[in-house]
Amino acid sequence: MSMYERCCSTAYYAMFHAAKAMLLAIGEDSRTHRGTIYLI
C-alpha cells in the first residue's frame, strides 16, 4: 500500500469515527458504515 492510499484510508476512518462519536453524542447509533452515512 502506498503512502497516498494509506493516508486516504486513515483519513476516511478518522472521519467515520468522528461521525459515529457525533451520533452517539445525540443518542443515535449505527452498526454499519452505511447506517452511519444514512443517519448523517
mmCIF file of the N, C-alpha and C atoms, coordinates in Angstrom:
data_MODEL
# 
_entry.id   MODEL 
# 
loop_
_atom_site.group_PDB 
_atom_site.id 
_atom_site.type_symbol 
_atom_site.label_atom_id 
_atom_site.label_alt_id 
_atom_site.label_comp_id 
_atom_site.label_asym_id 
_atom_site.label_entity_id 
_atom_site.label_seq_id 
_atom_site.pdbx_PDB_ins_code 
_atom_site.Cartn_x 
_atom_site.Cartn_y 
_atom_site.Cartn_z 
_atom_site.occupancy 
_atom_site.B_iso_or_equiv 
_atom_site.pdbx_formal_charge 
_atom_site.auth_seq_id 
_atom_site.auth_comp_id 
_atom_site.auth_asym_id 
_atom_site.auth_atom_id 
_atom_site.pdbx_PDB_model_num 
ATOM 1   N N  . MET A 1 1  ? 0.850   -1.176 0.000  1.00 0.00 ? 1  MET A N  1 
ATOM 2   C CA . MET A 1 1  ? 0.000   0.000  0.000  1.00 0.00 ? 1  MET A CA 1 
ATOM 3   C C  . MET A 1 1  ? 0.894   1.237  0.000  1.00 0.00 ? 1  MET A C  1 
ATOM 4   N N  . SER A 1 2  ? 0.588   2.140  -0.910 1.00 0.00 ? 2  SER A N  1 
ATOM 5   C CA . SER A 1 2  ? 1.404   3.357  -0.990 1.00 0.00 ? 2  SER A CA 1 
ATOM 6   C C  . SER A 1 2  ? 1.057   4.303  0.157  1.00 0.00 ? 2  SER A C  1 
ATOM 7   N N  . MET A 1 3  ? 1.910   5.284  0.352  1.00 0.00 ? 3  MET A N  1 
ATOM 8   C CA . MET A 1 3  ? 1.663   6.284  1.405  1.00 0.00 ? 3  MET A CA 1 
ATOM 9   C C  . MET A 1 3  ? 0.375   7.045  1.121  1.00 0.00 ? 3  MET A C  1 
ATOM 10  N N  . TYR A 1 4  ? 0.094   7.332  -0.170 1.00 0.00 ? 4  TYR A N  1 
ATOM 11  C CA . TYR A 1 4  ? -1.125  8.043  -0.547 1.00 0.00 ? 4  TYR A CA 1 
ATOM 12  C C  . TYR A 1 4  ? -2.363  7.225  -0.171 1.00 0.00 ? 4  TYR A C  1 
ATOM 13  N N  . GLU A 1 5  ? -2.363  5.936  -0.512 1.00 0.00 ? 5  GLU A N  1 
ATOM 14  C CA . GLU A 1 5  ? -3.500  5.072  -0.183 1.00 0.00 ? 5  GLU A CA 1 
ATOM 15  C C  . GLU A 1 5  ? -3.676  4.970  1.325  1.00 0.00 ? 5  GLU A C  1 
ATOM 16  N N  . ARG A 1 6  ? -2.573  4.846  2.031  1.00 0.00 ? 6  ARG A N  1 
ATOM 17  C CA . ARG A 1 6  ? -2.621  4.753  3.495  1.00 0.00 ? 6  ARG A CA 1 
ATOM 18  C C  . ARG A 1 6  ? -3.198  6.036  4.094  1.00 0.00 ? 6  ARG A C  1 
ATOM 19  N N  . CYS A 1 7  ? -2.792  7.174  3.570  1.00 0.00 ? 7  CYS A N  1 
ATOM 20  C CA . CYS A 1 7  ? -3.287  8.467  4.050  1.00 0.00 ? 7  CYS A CA 1 
ATOM 21  C C  . CYS A 1 7  ? -4.787  8.584  3.822  1.00 0.00 ? 7  CYS A C  1 
ATOM 22  N N  . CYS A 1 8  ? -5.250  8.202  2.631  1.00 0.00 ? 8  CYS A N  1 
ATOM 23  C CA . CYS A 1 8  ? -6.684  8.276  2.321  1.00 0.00 ? 8  CYS A CA 1 
ATOM 24  C C  . CYS A 1 8  ? -7.485  7.347  3.218  1.00 0.00 ? 8  CYS A C  1 
ATOM 25  N N  . SER A 1 9  ? -6.995  6.151  3.435  1.00 0.00 ? 9  SER A N  1 
ATOM 26  C CA . SER A 1 9  ? -7.679  5.191  4.291  1.00 0.00 ? 9  SER A CA 1 
ATOM 27  C C  . SER A 1 9  ? -7.758  5.689  5.730  1.00 0.00 ? 9  SER A C  1 
ATOM 28  N N  . THR A 1 10 ? -6.654  6.190  6.240  1.00 0.00 ? 10 THR A N  1 
ATOM 29  C CA . THR A 1 10 ? -6.616  6.693  7.611  1.00 0.00 ? 10 THR A CA 1 
ATOM 30  C C  . THR A 1 10 ? -7.544  7.894  7.778  1.00 0.00 ? 10 THR A C  1 
ATOM 31  N N  . ALA A 1 11 ? -7.556  8.787  6.788  1.00 0.00 ? 11 ALA A N  1 
ATOM 32  C CA . ALA A 1 11 ? -8.434  9.963  6.845  1.00 0.00 ? 11 ALA A CA 1 
ATOM 33  C C  . ALA A 1 11 ? -9.898  9.540  6.825  1.00 0.00 ? 11 ALA A C  1 
ATOM 34  N N  . TYR A 1 12 ? -10.235 8.564  5.992  1.00 0.00 ? 12 TYR A N  1 
ATOM 35  C CA . TYR A 1 12 ? -11.610 8.078  5.921  1.00 0.00 ? 12 TYR A CA 1 
ATOM 36  C C  . TYR A 1 12 ? -12.052 7.536  7.278  1.00 0.00 ? 12 TYR A C  1 
ATOM 37  N N  . TYR A 1 13 ? -11.240 6.702  7.886  1.00 0.00 ? 13 TYR A N  1 
ATOM 38  C CA . TYR A 1 13 ? -11.619 6.122  9.170  1.00 0.00 ? 13 TYR A CA 1 
ATOM 39  C C  . TYR A 1 13 ? -11.666 7.161  10.281 1.00 0.00 ? 13 TYR A C  1 
ATOM 40  N N  . ALA A 1 14 ? -10.826 8.179  10.210 1.00 0.00 ? 14 ALA A N  1 
ATOM 41  C CA . ALA A 1 14 ? -10.894 9.261  11.189 1.00 0.00 ? 14 ALA A CA 1 
ATOM 42  C C  . ALA A 1 14 ? -12.224 9.988  11.081 1.00 0.00 ? 14 ALA A C  1 
ATOM 43  N N  . MET A 1 15 ? -12.674 10.267 9.853  1.00 0.00 ? 15 MET A N  1 
ATOM 44  C CA . MET A 1 15 ? -13.965 10.937 9.652  1.00 0.00 ? 15 MET A CA 1 
ATOM 45  C C  . MET A 1 15 ? -15.119 10.029 10.062 1.00 0.00 ? 15 MET A C  1 
ATOM 46  N N  . PHE A 1 16 ? -15.005 8.738  9.748  1.00 0.00 ? 16 PHE A N  1 
ATOM 47  C CA . PHE A 1 16 ? -16.049 7.791  10.117 1.00 0.00 ? 16 PHE A CA 1 
ATOM 48  C C  . PHE A 1 16 ? -16.216 7.733  11.635 1.00 0.00 ? 16 PHE A C  1 
ATOM 49  N N  . HIS A 1 17 ? -15.124 7.634  12.357 1.00 0.00 ? 17 HIS A N  1 
ATOM 50  C CA . HIS A 1 17 ? -15.203 7.554  13.815 1.00 0.00 ? 17 HIS A CA 1 
ATOM 51  C C  . HIS A 1 17 ? -15.680 8.872  14.430 1.00 0.00 ? 17 HIS A C  1 
ATOM 52  N N  . ALA A 1 18 ? -15.323 9.991  13.820 1.00 0.00 ? 18 ALA A N  1 
ATOM 53  C CA . ALA A 1 18 ? -15.823 11.287 14.289 1.00 0.00 ? 18 ALA A CA 1 
ATOM 54  C C  . ALA A 1 18 ? -17.339 11.362 14.093 1.00 0.00 ? 18 ALA A C  1 
ATOM 55  N N  . ALA A 1 19 ? -17.816 10.876 12.963 1.00 0.00 ? 19 ALA A N  1 
ATOM 56  C CA . ALA A 1 19 ? -19.260 10.858 12.702 1.00 0.00 ? 19 ALA A CA 1 
ATOM 57  C C  . ALA A 1 19 ? -19.975 9.947  13.688 1.00 0.00 ? 19 ALA A C  1 
ATOM 58  N N  . LYS A 1 20 ? -19.400 8.773  13.972 1.00 0.00 ? 20 LYS A N  1 
ATOM 59  C CA . LYS A 1 20 ? -20.000 7.859  14.954 1.00 0.00 ? 20 LYS A CA 1 
ATOM 60  C C  . LYS A 1 20 ? -20.068 8.508  16.328 1.00 0.00 ? 20 LYS A C  1 
ATOM 61  N N  . ALA A 1 21 ? -19.009 9.222  16.714 1.00 0.00 ? 21 ALA A N  1 
ATOM 62  C CA . ALA A 1 21 ? -18.984 9.893  18.012 1.00 0.00 ? 21 ALA A CA 1 
ATOM 63  C C  . ALA A 1 21 ? -20.052 10.974 18.077 1.00 0.00 ? 21 ALA A C  1 
ATOM 64  N N  . MET A 1 22 ? -20.216 11.719 16.986 1.00 0.00 ? 22 MET A N  1 
ATOM 65  C CA . MET A 1 22 ? -21.243 12.755 16.939 1.00 0.00 ? 22 MET A CA 1 
ATOM 66  C C  . MET A 1 22 ? -22.627 12.135 17.097 1.00 0.00 ? 22 MET A C  1 
ATOM 67  N N  . LEU A 1 23 ? -22.874 11.039 16.408 1.00 0.00 ? 23 LEU A N  1 
ATOM 68  C CA . LEU A 1 23 ? -24.175 10.374 16.505 1.00 0.00 ? 23 LEU A CA 1 
ATOM 69  C C  . LEU A 1 23 ? -24.418 9.843  17.917 1.00 0.00 ? 23 LEU A C  1 
ATOM 70  N N  . LEU A 1 24 ? -23.405 9.257  18.516 1.00 0.00 ? 24 LEU A N  1 
ATOM 71  C CA . LEU A 1 24 ? -23.551 8.747  19.880 1.00 0.00 ? 24 LEU A CA 1 
ATOM 72  C C  . LEU A 1 24 ? -23.839 9.877  20.864 1.00 0.00 ? 24 LEU A C  1 
ATOM 73  N N  . ALA A 1 25 ? -23.268 11.050 20.610 1.00 0.00 ? 25 ALA A N  1 
ATOM 74  C CA . ALA A 1 25 ? -23.475 12.209 21.494 1.00 0.00 ? 25 ALA A CA 1 
ATOM 75  C C  . ALA A 1 25 ? -24.931 12.673 21.486 1.00 0.00 ? 25 ALA A C  1 
ATOM 76  N N  . ILE A 1 26 ? -25.645 12.408 20.391 1.00 0.00 ? 26 ILE A N  1 
ATOM 77  C CA . ILE A 1 26 ? -27.057 12.803 20.327 1.00 0.00 ? 26 ILE A CA 1 
ATOM 78  C C  . ILE A 1 26 ? -28.003 11.618 20.522 1.00 0.00 ? 26 ILE A C  1 
ATOM 79  N N  . GLY A 1 27 ? -27.434 10.487 20.953 1.00 0.00 ? 27 GLY A N  1 
ATOM 80  C CA . GLY A 1 27 ? -28.255 9.329  21.293 1.00 0.00 ? 27 GLY A CA 1 
ATOM 81  C C  . GLY A 1 27 ? -28.585 8.405  20.140 1.00 0.00 ? 27 GLY A C  1 
ATOM 82  N N  . GLU A 1 28 ? -27.914 8.552  19.022 1.00 0.00 ? 28 GLU A N  1 
ATOM 83  C CA . GLU A 1 28 ? -28.123 7.673  17.865 1.00 0.00 ? 28 GLU A CA 1 
ATOM 84  C C  . GLU A 1 28 ? -26.951 6.707  17.766 1.00 0.00 ? 28 GLU A C  1 
ATOM 85  N N  . ASP A 1 29 ? -27.177 5.583  17.101 1.00 0.00 ? 29 ASP A N  1 
ATOM 86  C CA . ASP A 1 29 ? -26.101 4.617  16.903 1.00 0.00 ? 29 ASP A CA 1 
ATOM 87  C C  . ASP A 1 29 ? -26.378 3.831  15.637 1.00 0.00 ? 29 ASP A C  1 
ATOM 88  N N  . SER A 1 30 ? -25.351 3.371  15.006 1.00 0.00 ? 30 SER A N  1 
ATOM 89  C CA . SER A 1 30 ? -25.489 2.507  13.838 1.00 0.00 ? 30 SER A CA 1 
ATOM 90  C C  . SER A 1 30 ? -24.430 1.422  13.935 1.00 0.00 ? 30 SER A C  1 
ATOM 91  N N  . ARG A 1 31 ? -24.695 0.320  13.276 1.00 0.00 ? 31 ARG A N  1 
ATOM 92  C CA . ARG A 1 31 ? -23.751 -0.790 13.324 1.00 0.00 ? 31 ARG A CA 1 
ATOM 93  C C  . ARG A 1 31 ? -22.903 -0.900 12.068 1.00 0.00 ? 31 ARG A C  1 
ATOM 94  N N  . THR A 1 32 ? -23.267 -0.137 11.049 1.00 0.00 ? 32 THR A N  1 
ATOM 95  C CA . THR A 1 32 ? -22.565 -0.248 9.775  1.00 0.00 ? 32 THR A CA 1 
ATOM 96  C C  . THR A 1 32 ? -22.147 1.129  9.259  1.00 0.00 ? 32 THR A C  1 
ATOM 97  N N  . HIS A 1 33 ? -21.247 1.119  8.281  1.00 0.00 ? 33 HIS A N  1 
ATOM 98  C CA . HIS A 1 33 ? -20.847 2.365  7.639  1.00 0.00 ? 33 HIS A CA 1 
ATOM 99  C C  . HIS A 1 33 ? -22.055 2.966  6.927  1.00 0.00 ? 33 HIS A C  1 
ATOM 100 N N  . ARG A 1 34 ? -22.802 2.148  6.233  1.00 0.00 ? 34 ARG A N  1 
ATOM 101 C CA . ARG A 1 34 ? -23.988 2.629  5.512  1.00 0.00 ? 34 ARG A CA 1 
ATOM 102 C C  . ARG A 1 34 ? -24.989 3.241  6.479  1.00 0.00 ? 34 ARG A C  1 
ATOM 103 N N  . GLY A 1 35 ? -25.176 2.626  7.626  1.00 0.00 ? 35 GLY A N  1 
ATOM 104 C CA . GLY A 1 35 ? -26.094 3.163  8.630  1.00 0.00 ? 35 GLY A CA 1 
ATOM 105 C C  . GLY A 1 35 ? -25.629 4.507  9.156  1.00 0.00 ? 35 GLY A C  1 
ATOM 106 N N  . THR A 1 36 ? -24.341 4.659  9.333  1.00 0.00 ? 36 THR A N  1 
ATOM 107 C CA . THR A 1 36 ? -23.790 5.928  9.806  1.00 0.00 ? 36 THR A CA 1 
ATOM 108 C C  . THR A 1 36 ? -24.013 7.013  8.760  1.00 0.00 ? 36 THR A C  1 
ATOM 109 N N  . ILE A 1 37 ? -23.750 6.701  7.519  1.00 0.00 ? 37 ILE A N  1 
ATOM 110 C CA . ILE A 1 37 ? -23.966 7.672  6.440  1.00 0.00 ? 37 ILE A CA 1 
ATOM 111 C C  . ILE A 1 37 ? -25.439 8.054  6.363  1.00 0.00 ? 37 ILE A C  1 
ATOM 112 N N  . TYR A 1 38 ? -26.332 7.086  6.488  1.00 0.00 ? 38 TYR A N  1 
ATOM 113 C CA . TYR A 1 38 ? -27.768 7.357  6.447  1.00 0.00 ? 38 TYR A CA 1 
ATOM 114 C C  . TYR A 1 38 ? -28.183 8.299  7.582  1.00 0.00 ? 38 TYR A C  1 
ATOM 115 N N  . LEU A 1 39 ? -27.690 8.064  8.772  1.00 0.00 ? 39 LEU A N  1 
ATOM 116 C CA . LEU A 1 39 ? -28.074 8.903  9.921  1.00 0.00 ? 39 LEU A CA 1 
ATOM 117 C C  . LEU A 1 39 ? -27.504 10.301 9.822  1.00 0.00 ? 39 LEU A C  1 
ATOM 118 N N  . ILE A 1 40 ? -26.356 10.466 9.179  1.00 0.00 ? 40 ILE A N  1 
ATOM 119 C CA . ILE A 1 40 ? -25.767 11.797 8.997  1.00 0.00 ? 40 ILE A CA 1 
ATOM 120 C C  . ILE A 1 40 ? -26.642 12.562 8.044  1.00 0.00 ? 40 ILE A C  1 
# 
